[in-house]
Amino acid sequence: MRAPKAKITPDDLIDPAQLLTMSGLEFMQGVHDGTLSGPPIAQSMGFWTDEVEDGRIVMRAVAEFSHCNPTGAVHGGWYGTLLDSCMACAVMTKVPKGSFYTTLEYKVNITRSVPLGTEVVATGIVQHAGRTTGVANGELRGATDGRLYATGSTTCIIMKIE
């Protein structure tokens, strides 16, 4: 498992002007190799980027007690955040220089509960990347056994800055 990084501060995040000089793939490669800051939410949700390819992102996470709802089960928002992150970041790898993206909508189907302490692999794969929208699908599987825990889909908007 990847060692936790120092707490991310607002000063650690990339300057928007610098972001626009990079392709989305270059940006995601920088996050993966540590030359650029990752998302602050990754620290509280316990996930990290494991692989970055053109049109594909793999993230890993471990379900912890801090991710539980009041009944002791892993909260649905944890599944959603992890899948939204891997699917949207997969779309980001297709975003050209001078543009950025954000999630328009996403859907998650939880097939079974992730047991606490279980490492999962979240894979996002782009299905379509156009001038103004990107669509991706995702899966959340057990890292050791490949069990399917959740699936998802997303639509992202891609915006060019003039």
Helices and strands as residue ranges (DSSP letters): G 10-12, H 16-19, H 24-33, H 41-45, E 47-53, E 56-62, G 65-67, H 76-92, E 99-110, E 119-129, E 133-142, E 148-160
